[in-house]
Amino acid sequence: MSDTKGDKKTFVEEGTQFKGTMTSSCSVVVRGVVEGDLSAPSLVVSDTGAVRGKVKADELTSLGEIAGEFDANVVNLSGRVQDNTIIRAKSLEVRLSTEEGKMQVVFGEAKLEVGDPPRDPVPTTGGNKKKGKGGDGGGGEEPAT
């Protein structure tokens, strides 16, 4: 019987607290508490789990509590995001859960960066106009000589 990387997982079980740097070549599932730097292909924070620190992962799914700085391609949130948390992602999905019949999302003092880095602004002037001699891009016509 041979395991593939997709079958292997690193678990931090409920009742366990890990402090320090964790690097894994397989998925990490946190049911306990991780404080520090974490790097893995994917991270799942269960509803009993908490991750506080600096995280790099291709995919992040959180049902529990996260705090710190998170860099991931795909982020799925349905847990708690603590104040002063930064989340950078190409894709972000937030699932609402009900508490006392109310639907809400609470981010506190969080910073979200979603999608590709900003590009130079695209000119909003229409048409194919020639640039003026000054090259200012103002769209004016060339003066007649």
C-alpha positions in Angstrom: 0.0 0.0 0.0 1.6 3.3 -1.1 0.5 6.7 0.1 0.4 9.7 -2.3 0.9 13.3 -1.2 -2.8 13.9 -1.5 -3.5 11.1 1.1 -1.1 12.3 3.7 -2.1 15.0 6.3 -0.5 16.7 9.3 -2.9 17.0 12.2 -2.8 19.3 15.2 -5.5 17.7 17.3 -7.9 19.4 19.7 -6.1 19.9 23.1 -2.7 20.4 21.4 -1.0 23.7 21.2 2.0 24.2 18.8 4.3 27.2 18.9 7.0 27.8 16.4 7.6 27.2 12.7 5.8 24.4 10.8 6.5 23.5 7.2 4.7 20.6 5.6 4.7 19.1 2.1 1.1 17.7 2.8 -2.1 19.3 3.9 -2.4 20.6 7.5 -5.5 20.2 9.6 -5.7 22.2 12.8 -8.2 21.2 15.5 -6.1 22.6 18.3 -4.0 25.8 18.3 -1.0 26.8 16.1 1.0 30.0 16.9 3.8 31.0 14.6 4.8 30.5 11.0 3.1 27.8 8.9 3.7 26.8 5.3 1.8 24.0 3.6 0.0 23.2 0.3 -3.4 23.5 2.1 -4.5 24.4 5.6 -7.9 23.5 7.1 -8.8 25.2 10.5 -11.6 23.2 12.0 -14.4 24.8 14.1 -12.3 24.0 17.3 -9.1 25.2 15.8 -7.2 28.4 15.9 -4.2 29.6 13.8 -2.3 32.8 14.8 0.7 33.9 12.9 2.1 34.1 9.4 0.7 31.5 7.0 1.5 30.6 3.3 -0.7 28.0 1.6 -2.2 27.4 -1.8 -5.6 26.8 -0.2 -7.0 28.0 3.2 -10.3 26.8 4.6 -11.2 28.2 8.0 -14.2 27.2 10.2 -12.3 28.3 13.3 -10.3 31.3 14.3 -7.5 33.0 12.4 -5.3 35.9 13.3 -2.2 37.3 11.7 -1.0 37.4 8.0 -2.4 34.9 5.5 -1.2 34.4 1.9 -3.1 31.9 -0.2 -4.4 31.4 -3.7 -7.9 30.3 -2.6 -9.5 31.2 0.7 -12.8 29.8 2.1 -13.9 31.5 5.3 -16.8 30.6 7.6 -15.1 31.1 10.9 -13.8 34.0 12.9 -11.2 36.6 11.6 -9.5 38.5 14.5 -8.6 42.2 14.5 -5.5 43.3 12.6 -5.5 40.2 10.4 -4.3 40.5 6.8 -5.6 38.1 4.1 -4.1 38.1 0.6 -5.9 35.8 -1.9 -6.6 35.4 -5.6 -10.1 34.0 -4.7 -12.1 34.6 -1.5 -15.3 32.9 -0.5 -17.1 33.8 2.7 -19.9 31.6 4.0 -22.3 33.0 6.4 -23.4 31.1 9.5 -26.4 31.8 11.7 -26.2 32.8 15.3 -29.5 33.6 16.9 -31.3 33.8 13.5 -29.0 36.6 12.2 -26.6 36.4 9.2 -23.5 38.4 9.6 -19.8 38.7 8.6 -17.5 40.2 11.2 -13.9 41.0 10.1 -13.0 43.6 12.8 -9.8 45.5 11.8 -8.9 43.1 9.0 -7.2 43.9 5.6 -8.3 41.9 2.6 -6.5 41.8 -0.7 -8.3 39.7 -3.3 -7.3 39.1 -6.9 -4.3 39.9 -8.9 -2.1 42.9 -8.0 -3.5 46.2 -9.3 -2.4 47.2 -12.8 -1.9 50.7 -14.2 -5.2 52.4 -14.7 -6.8 52.0 -18.1 -7.5 55.4 -19.8 -11.2 56.1 -19.7 -11.3 58.4 -22.7 -12.8 56.7 -25.8 -12.0 56.7 -29.4 -8.7 56.5 -31.3 -7.4 60.0 -30.9 -3.8 61.1 -31.6 -1.6 62.3 -28.8 -0.7 66.0 -28.8 3.0 67.0 -29.5 3.6 67.2 -25.7 3.0 63.4 -25.4 0.8 64.1 -22.5 -1.8 61.6 -23.6 -4.5 64.3 -23.5 -6.0 63.0 -26.7 -5.8 66.3 -28.5 -5.3 66.5 -32.3 -1.9 67.2 -33.9 -1.8 70.9 -34.9 -1.8 71.5 -38.7 1.5 72.8 -40.2 
